[in-house]
Amino acid sequence: MISPQDRLMVLAPHPDDETLCAGGAIQQALALGVPVHVVFFTYGDNNEWSFVVYRKKATVGSEAVAGMGLVRHDEAMKATGILGLAPEQVTFLGYPDFGTLQIWEKHWGDRPAFRSMFGRMDAVPYPNALRPGAAYRGEDILDDLKTVLRDFKPTKILLSHPADHNPDHQALYLFTRVALWDLAAEIQPELYPFLVHYPKWPRHMGLNPTWKLNPPDELTNLVPWYSNPLTAEQTQRKTEAIRAHATQYRVSEKFLTAFLRSNELFGDYPPSYLDRNAAGSNHAAAPDAGAHRVSPALTASQKAKFVGVESRSVQVVKDQAVVTIDFSGLLANGVEAALSVCGYRPDRPFAEMPKFVVRFSEIGLDVFDRGAKLDAKPIAVERRTRHVAFGVPLAALGDPQVLMGSVKTFMRDYPLDSAPWRIIHLRG
């Protein structure tokens, strides 16, 4: 996967993702003399349960939360040092753990900056971050990503996967894609996404270093996966590095060690295209598994009411993006769904492009653009039992050249299921 001519960048949503999914690749690159740089999106400071175990008390308030972020920073520096990296090969951006997908959907331009859950912070609080004081807004994230990408000029990037169920993992992939489109005239690196959070995966928990890590069954044939084989010595060093993330290892040992296998997995969805002016059939299908992905973390009541996303498809019909969604059950008893859709075009700042979130349930539908509720709904809706179709005018999305979208189900803001983010290029 890595050649001596490469420059390898690892974009990690949280401290520990760099070791879990790319610790072997980092060692391989260093052995070849390849320049390597690791960038952490967040300090991982919103994992309250791990902090309770670590400090034997709740972590609340901005100073306490930032203090735990610095603990995870130090753990990450120790882990990357075990993998062979020097401190100058590691950068932290410092955006809010468990808040970056909300920034993607809501916090741009003149909208208020995002405010973090526990610390109530709205800007990067860490003095050792790339840009202390950067606002929790989408354009600040894009600026910082473009800075590290321009400075390092990677040829290959290992980063989080669009099918990951963790919102920060989804957001990092999306922000990175936009940053790279903005920089297309300067760099065009290859992307190798890695998966971490997916229901009932990895199939077997715990440390089994001679076993192979295989992709989830639902994604096996949808994504062309690359298996990066590791030596026993590389897996052992990964094991030492992941133990350096002590706050996480104490509460999630079986999950973390499930990634310490004889290989690492990388893969992205193949490019999808639609013709704006095509006659006849013109759709991009995005099948997604449904109810058998019920998370074991749900309560019995939530499992009983679970509604999953069975399938999606997108068509362009008369300058409308028509998104159809099939659910595994009825949106009832407090279960809601949300469609997120936005677009990109190179001649308009992405911060100015509309970013729609359509929330819908058995009692109605609301449309938001960058977090602001729209009185006039620009989206047509057709509903039949477990099937919903949306007509989204491309003009209302800013006449994009690229569409990006996902759909999720939830109950009182507690996530039930989410379909992978998909990117569709529009031709003509």
N, C-alpha and C positions, 0 to 999 in steps of 0.2 A: 504493500500500500504506500510505503514511503520510499522515495529515492534520494540519493545524496544531493540532488539539485534542489530539493524542496525547502520550504520554510513553513514550519508547522505551527498553527495557532490552535489552542484549545479554549473554547468559550464555554465556561461552566456556570450554570445557573446559581449553584450554591457550593460552598466548601464541602467537599467529599465527592461531588460528581466528577471532578477531574481524575480522581483515582479510580473510582468505580468503573468508569467506562473508557478511560483513555490512559490509565496508568501504564499499561504495557506498551501502547503506541509511543508514549513519551519516552520510555526507556529505549525503544528501538530507534527512535529519531536521534536521541543523544548519542547512541552507539555509532551511528553513521556520521556524526559530526554536523547534523542538521540543526539550524537555528530553531529554537522552540520558545514559544511564549504562551503563558496561561493567563486568561482574563476571567476574573470572577464577576458575575453580574451583580450579585448581592453578597452581603456578609452572613446570610443565613440567620438573621437575628429575630425571626418570628416563630421559631420552633419552641413554643412555651413549655411543652412537656419535657423535652430534653433538658431544658434549663432547670426545671423543677427538680429533676433527678440529679442534675449536676450540682446545684447549689442548695438543694434541700429546702427551697422556698420559692414562691412565685416571683417572677421577674416582671415588674411593672414600672412605668415611668421612663422618660426618654433616656436618662443617664444609665439606668439599669439595663435597658435594652441595648443601648450602644455599647455598654460594657461587655455584654454577652457577644455582641458582634465582633468586638476586638478579641475575645477568647477564641471564637471560630476563625478569625483571621490568623491568629498565632498557630492554631492547629493546622490550618491550610499551609502555612509557611513551613511547618515541620514536615508535613506529609510530602509537599513538593520537593523539599530538600532530600528526603529519603529516596524519592524517584530520580534525583540527580540534578534538580534545577537550582540555580542561584537566585537570591532574592530579587535581583534586577530583571529576572525572567518572569516575574509574576506581577500582575496589576489587578487592583480591586476598583470597581466602579462605584459600588455602595448604594445601589438603588433598593427600594423597599422589598424585603422578603415577603412573598405572598401578596404583592401589590402591583407587580409590573404589568399583568394582563389588564388590570383595571386602568392603568395609565394608558395602555394601548387603545382601549375602547373609549376612554372618557376625558383624559387630561392632556389637552393640546391648546396651544395659542392662549387666548384670554380666559380659558376655563381655569378654575382654581386648581392649584397643584394638589396631587394626591396627599392624603394625610395617613400615616401608617397606623396600624391597628392598636398596638400596645404603647409604642413610644410617642404617638401623636406628632410625629415629625413630618415635615413637608419638603425637606431638602437633605442632601447627603451630609450626615453628621460627623463623618470620620476624617480626622486630619491626615491619615495615611492613604486616603482614596485618591484616585486620579484627579478629581476636581471637587474638593470639599465645598459644600454650599450649593452644588448643582441642584436645581429645582427638580422635584418629582413630577416632571412633565415629559411628554413623548419626544419633543424636539431636543431636550437635553440628553436623553438616552441616545438618540440618533447621533448627535454631535460627538458624544464620547466614543461610541462605537466606531464612527468614521475616523476619529483621531487615532485610536489604537490600530485600526486597519491600515490607515495611510502610513503610520510610523513603521509598522512591522512588515507590511506588504506580503502577507502569507500566500503560498501557493496551494495549501490545503488547510481546511478548517474542520475541526471536530467540534460539534455543537449539539445541543439538545434537539429532540425529535418533535415534529409537528403532531404526532399521534400520542405523545406523552400526556398523561392526565393531570400533571401538575401545571398550574397556570403560569408559573415563572418559566418553566421549560418551554411552554408554547410561546410565550412572549419573546423570549430570547431568540428563538428561531425566526419569528416574524420581524422583529426589529433588525436582525442581522440581514435578512433578505432585502429589506428596504435600503439599509445602509449600503449594501453591495450594488444594488441597482443604481443608487446615486453615484457610486464610485466606478461604474462599469468601464469608463474610459481610462481608468488608472490601474485597476486590478480585477482579475477574474478568477479567483481561486475555486478549487473543487470543494464541495461540501460533503461531509461525512457525518450525518446525524446519528446520535446514539439514543437509545430508549432506556428509561429508568422506571417511571411510574406507569404501570398498566395493570388492570385488574387480573388477579390470579397468575401473576408473572413476576419473576421467574417461577417456573412450575415447582421446583423443589427449593426450599429455603435451607440456609445453613452452608457451612464450608464443605465444598466438594471440589478441590482444586484440580482433579484429573478429569472432571466431567466437562462436557461441552455446553456452552450457553446457546440455546436455540431461540429463535424469535417466537412471539405469540402465534398460535395457530391462525388467528384471524388475519394476521398481517403477513403470513409466510409467502403468499402468492401475490400480494398487492405491492410489496416493496422488494426490489432487488437487493438482497442483503449481502454484505461482504463480511466474511468471518476472518478476523485477524488472529492467526495462531500465536500463542505465547509459549515460551519455554517455562519449565518448572521454576527456574530462578526468577524470571520476570513475574510470574504469579506470586511467588513468595515475597518479592519486594513490594508488590501491590498490597499484600496482606499486612506487611509491616506499616505501609503508608496509611492504610485505612484505619488501623488501630490508633494512629496519631490523631484522628478525628474523634477524640475521646468523648465529647458531649453526645455525639451521635451513636458511637459504638456501644455505649452503655445501654441505650434504649432500643437499638435496632440492629443488634449484632447478627441475628439470623438473616435479616433482609440484606444488610450490607455484604455479608460474606457470600451470599448467593451469586454475587457478581465476580467473585474471585475464582474464575474457571480457567480452562486451558485456551480460551480465546476471548476476543472482544467483538462485538457486533456493531456494524455501521450500515446505514442504508436510508435512502430517501425515495419518495414517490417519484415515478417518472414524470416528465413534463406533460401537462395537459393543455390542449389548445381548442379554441372555439372560433368559428368564423362569424363575424358580425353580420355579414350579408348573405349567408348561405341559404339556399332554398332546400326544403325537405329536412331530413333528420340532421340534427346538429346539437349533440349533447355530450357532456362530460359526466360519466357516471362515477360515483364515489361510494361504493358499497361499504357498509360498516356493520359489524356484528352487533347484536342487540342484547336481549335479556340474559343470555348466559354469561354476560360480563358483570353480573351483579357483584359489587364489592363486598368482601366479607366484613368490612369495617362498618357497614350499615346496620342499624338496629333492626329488630324483627319487624317493627311497624313499617320502617322505610323499605325493607325488602319486599314486604307485602304490597306496597304501593309503587314499587319500582317501575319506571317506564324508560326503556332504552331507545337509542336511535338505530333503527334497522337498516335504512338506506337513504341515500341522497342522490339527486342528479341535478345538473345545471344545464339549461338551454339558453340560447339567445334567440328571442322571437320578437321581431319588430322593435329593435332597440331596447328590449327589456331582458334582463337576466331573470329567467324563471327558475326558481329553486323549489324542488319538490322533496318532501321529507316524509318518510314512513316511520311510525313509531311502533314499539312492541306492545303498547297498551294505550289506554285512554288517558288523556291529560285531565285528570279528575282528582278529587280528594286532596287538594292542595299541591298537586304536582304541576309545575310550569315548565315551559321550554323557552329558549332564547336563541334566535338566529343572529349571528354576527356576520356582517358583510361590509367590505370596503374595497377600494381600488387604488391603483398606482398609475401615474403617468410621469415621465421624466421631466416634462416641462412645467410642472407645477409643484410647489413645496408640498410634501406629504402631510404636513401639519394642517394644510388647508383643505385636504381632500375629505369629503364626508365619510363618517364611520358609523354605520347604522347598527344598532342593536334592537331587534324586534322581540319583545317579551310577550308571550301569549299563553293563555290557559283556557279553561272552560268558560270563564266569565268575560273574556275580552282580550284586547290587544293594544299594546302601546309601542310607539316607535321613538327611539332616542338617537340623536346625532351628537357624538362626542359628549355624551352624558346629559345633554339637554333634551327634555321631552318636547316632541313636535306636536303642535295642535293640529296641523294639517298633515295627515298621514299620506306620504307619497307612494305607498306600497299597496298593491292589490292582493287580496287574500282569498283563497278558496279552500274550504275545509270539508272533509268527509271522514267521519269516525276517527281512524288512526292515520289519516293522510292529510297533509297540509301543503298547499302550493302558494308561493309568493311570487309576484311580479314586481321586480325592482327596476325602475327606469335607469338606464345607464347614464342619462343626463343628470339624474338626481345624485348619482355616485361620482359626478365630475368627469364623465366620459373617459373612464380609465382604459389603459392598455392591458392591465392585469387585474384580475379579480382575486380576492382572498376571502375565505369564509369558513365558518364552523357553526355547529349547533350543539346545544347542551340541554340537559334536563336537570331540574333541581326541585327541592322542597324547602320552602322558607330559606332560600339562599344556601341550603346544604346541597352540594353537588351529588347527583345520582349517576349521570352518564354524560360523556362528551364525545362527539365525533371528531376525528382528526381535522386540523386545519388543512385546507387544500388551496393550491394556487393554480389559477387558470389564466393562460395568456390569450388575449383576444386579437385575432388577426383581421385585417381589413378595416 
